[in-house]
Amino acid sequence: MYRTLFELGPLSVHTYGVMLAIAFWLGIELSARAARKHDIDETRIIDLGIIILISSVVGSRLLYVLTHFSEYESDRLGIFRVWEGGLVFYGGLIAGIVLGIGYLMRKKMPVLRVTDLLAPQLALGIALARVGCFLNGCCFGKASDLPWACEFPPDSQAGSVMAGTTIHPTQVYSAIANFIIFIILRRMLHRSYRPGTVFGSLLVLYGGWRFVIDNLRHYEEHMRVGVLGGSLTFNQIASIIMIVAGLLLLLRVRQKDASASHA
């Protein structure tokens, strides 16, 4: 674990923030290149990337604050100190998708084609962000005695909550899984496909993986939902919704393909 890269006086440059910045920069760069190959205005893709960047940070912070509001009751200004940590991925994902699609519709761009081009980069960005999570000591797993289980230092979130305990490095699991998803989606882009197939596959693959890995992640009790005996987390409910949305999109694409073949 390596939380801080370096310090400049009172300013600390945190590893997680750097990994997040690299993820967005690389995602925008690769998406712009893909846009050029598919005759889509790359300047609008860059604008879209900036919109997704801002909305993702705001959305993920907002959802964290809503689910951990007690932490800020005596320190309302702490809500805005994002650099101290406290982001919920699904909040950023939802905000990014909604505002991103809104931008595409307003500019009258092909929504499914563009979201297909962006899908692999989203998986890659998540993989890089999870590396940042591991170095930061957040988004950690439950206790484990497996040979690769990790014990985090006490100055990290994982180390303070799971003091003296080896735990699942769920951040590493997620980084590897999302990198594999990135490769799968990139290969799909190089084949003949109906618009919406790649993005729909991302929703199913990521949602399915996130549902599984959450069984190994540590969560506060208030992050569990009162269904199935309270055994599901909020993120697992969101994962189910994502899987269903992806399957519906893939079904719609398949129906359109069948209709076209019978025309």
ABEGO torsion letter per residue (X at the ends): XBABABBBEABBBBAAAAAAAAAAAAAAAAAAAAAAAAGBBAAAAAAAAAAAAAAAAAAAAAAAAAAAAAAAAABAAAAABAAAEGBBAAAAAAAAAAAAAAAAAAAGBBAAAAAAAAAAAAAAAAAAAAAAAAAAGBGBBBBBABAABBBBBAABAAAAABBGBBBBBAAAAAAAAAAAAAAAAAAAAABBBBBGAAAAAAAAAAAAAAAAAAAABBBBAAABBBBGGGABBAAAAAAAAAAAAAAAAAAAAAAAAAAAAAX
